[in-house]
Amino acid sequence: MTSARSSSRAAGGSGPVRRAVRGLGRALHLPFTGTARGIRKATHAHGAGESGLGKLIELHAVNGAGDVMITIALASTVFFSVPTDEARGRVALYLGITMAPFTILAPVVGPLLDRLPHGRRAAMAASMLARALLAIVLSGAVISGGVQLYPAALGVLVASKAYGVVRSAVVPRLLPPRFSLVKANSRVTLGGLLATGVAAPVGAGLQMLGPRWPLYGAFVIFISGMVLCFQLPHKVDSAKGEGKALLAADEQHLHGPRKETTKQKRPGLRTVGPAVTHALFVNASQRCLSGFLIFFLAFLLREQPMPGQSAAVSLSIVGISAGAGNALGTAVGAWLKSRAPEIIIVTVVAAVLGVAITAALFFSAALTACLAAVAGFAQALSKLSLDALIQRDVPEEVRNSAFARSETLLQMAWVVGGAIGIALPLNGALGLGVAAAIVGTGWLTTVRGLLAAARHGGQGRSRVA
C-alpha cells in the first residue's frame, strides 16, 4: 500500500515536469515550425500548392542558397584576398578560363535536354548532385590554390545553367489557373532571391570559420535540393497534353496557332519571331550593364569609397541597393497581371536609361546607389518577361534549346560588361557614362520592334499549358 502511494506521488510529481518539458520543447520548436508553415503558406498560395508550382518555388530557393554559398567562397579567394591591381588580373583570368569553355558547352545543354522531355526531374537532380560534389572539390582548391579551382568552378557554372534551363521549361507545366507566365516566373525567382538573402549572411559567418565552410554548407544544401527534385509532380516529366506555343515567325502565324501537318519540319530557333529576339537583345544589354556595374563599382569603391564610409561599407550599400531593386522587381512581377511582356521591357529599361544618364551627368554616391537599385529592378522584370515570351512563343520541341542559348548569350553579355568594367579607368562620371551607353544601345535598337510585336502579336495568343 505504501509503495502504491509512493508510485502515485512519483507519477503525480512527474506529470508537471513532463508538461513543463513538453511546453519548453514546443516553445523551442515553434520558431522553426512556425516559420516553415509560414513559408509553405506563402509558396503554396493562390493555387500554387495544387498545381505543384509551390514545390518548384521551394526547390529554386534551395538552389539560390547553394549558389550563394559557392559565390561567397570563390569571391573571397579570387577578389577580396589580394590588392586591387592583382585582383583585376585574377578576376580577368577567372572570367577568361571559366567563360571561354562555357560558350562552347552551354549551347549543347539545351539540345541534350530537348531529347529528355521525360527526365526533367532527373536532370535537375543531376545538376544538384554535380554541384554538391564540385563543392567538395572546391573546398580543397580554395585552401591549396590548385589548378582544379577553375575547372570545378566551370562545372558549377554549367550545372547551374543546366538547372536554370530545365526550371524555366518546367514552369508552364505547373502554371496555376489564372496565372500569367510573368507572375509564375516572378514567384519562382522571388523565392530564390529571398533564400539568397537569408543564406548570404550565413555563408559570410561560415567564411569567418574558414574558406572551406561555405562550400561544406553548399554540399548539404545541394544534396537536399536533389531530394526535393523528385518531390515535384510527375506531370513535370510527362509531355502528355502539352500544347505547342504559337510561333510568331511570319504573317501566317501572327494571329493564330500554327497547324500541325505530317509534312511539317521540326521548328527551328531562328523562327521564334521578333518579340523573343528583340527581348533577348535588350536583356543582353541589361545583363551587360549588370556585369559592368558589378566589376567597375567594386574596383572603384575599393579605391574611392563613399564619403565617410569604408570600402566594405560602400560596396555593401551599392550591393544592398541592387539586391533590393532586384527583389522589388521580382515582387512586382509576382503581382503583375499584364500579359504584354514587351511593354514591361520597354517601360522598365527606359527608366534605367533615364537614371543612368542622370547619374553620369551628376555623379554622386547617392545617384550611383540609385542606379544600382533601378538597374536591379529593371533586370528582374526584363528577364521575367523574356522567360514569359520564350514560354509563350517557342514550341515545346525546342524550348529547352531556346532557354539554353538565351542564357548563354546573357552570360556572355555579362562577361563582356565585366571585362569593360575591369579595363575602364576608375573615373566615376566616365564609368556611368559608359553604363548609360550600354543600356541605351540595347533599348534604342529594340524599342520599335518590341512595340510593334506587342501591337501585332499581343492578341489571340492562347495561354501555354
KAUR-V199619 format. One record per pair of residues at least 12 apart in sequence whose C-alpha atoms are under 6 Angstrom apart, sorted by the first residue. I is the first residue (numbers start at 1). J is the second residue. D is the distance in Angstrom with one decimal. If there is no record, write none. Layout:
i:j:d
I:J:D
I:J:D
//
This chain:
i:j:d
47:176:5.6
48:176:5.8
51:174:5.3
51:176:5.4
52:174:5.6
53:174:5.2
57:188:4.6
57:191:5.7
60:192:5.4
61:191:5.1
61:192:4.0
61:195:5.1
62:225:6.0
64:192:4.9
64:196:5.4
65:195:5.5
65:196:4.9
65:199:5.3
66:218:4.7
66:221:5.6
69:203:5.4
69:214:5.2
69:218:5.6
70:215:5.8
73:211:6.0
98:154:5.0
107:404:5.9
107:405:5.5
110:400:4.8
110:401:3.8
110:404:4.9
111:401:5.2
114:400:5.7
118:237:4.2
118:238:5.6
119:237:5.6
120:237:5.6
121:229:5.5
121:230:5.9
124:163:5.2
125:226:4.4
125:229:5.5
127:159:4.9
127:163:5.9
128:222:5.2
128:226:5.4
131:156:5.4
132:219:4.3
132:222:5.3
134:152:5.8
135:215:5.3
135:219:5.9
139:212:4.8
139:215:5.8
165:403:5.5
165:404:5.7
172:465:5.9
181:388:5.2
182:384:5.6
182:385:5.8
182:388:5.5
183:333:5.3
183:334:4.3
183:336:6.0
185:384:5.9
186:330:5.1
186:333:5.2
186:334:4.8
187:334:5.2
190:330:5.6
244:395:5.1
244:396:5.7
245:392:5.5
245:393:5.2
245:394:5.7
245:395:4.9
246:393:4.9
247:272:5.9
247:393:5.2
247:394:6.0
248:273:4.8
249:271:5.1
249:272:5.7
249:273:4.2
254:457:5.8
272:394:5.8
275:450:5.9
275:453:5.4
276:389:6.0
278:446:5.5
279:386:5.9
282:442:4.6
282:443:5.8
284:410:5.0
284:413:5.6
285:439:5.5
285:442:5.0
287:413:5.9
287:414:5.0
288:413:4.7
288:414:4.4
288:417:4.3
289:417:6.0
291:414:4.5
291:417:4.7
291:418:4.4
292:417:4.2
292:418:4.5
292:421:4.7
295:418:5.6
295:421:5.3
296:421:4.2
296:422:6.0
300:426:5.5
318:369:5.0
321:369:5.9
321:373:4.7
322:372:4.7
322:373:4.3
322:376:5.0
325:373:4.3
325:374:5.9
325:376:4.8
325:377:4.3
326:376:4.2
326:377:4.4
326:380:5.4
329:377:4.3
329:380:5.3
329:381:5.5
330:380:5.6
341:385:4.8
342:450:5.5
342:454:5.9
345:382:5.1
348:378:5.1
349:378:6.0
352:374:6.0
352:375:5.8
353:436:6.0
356:436:4.9
357:436:5.5
360:429:5.1
360:432:4.8
360:433:4.9
363:429:5.5
392:464:6.0
//
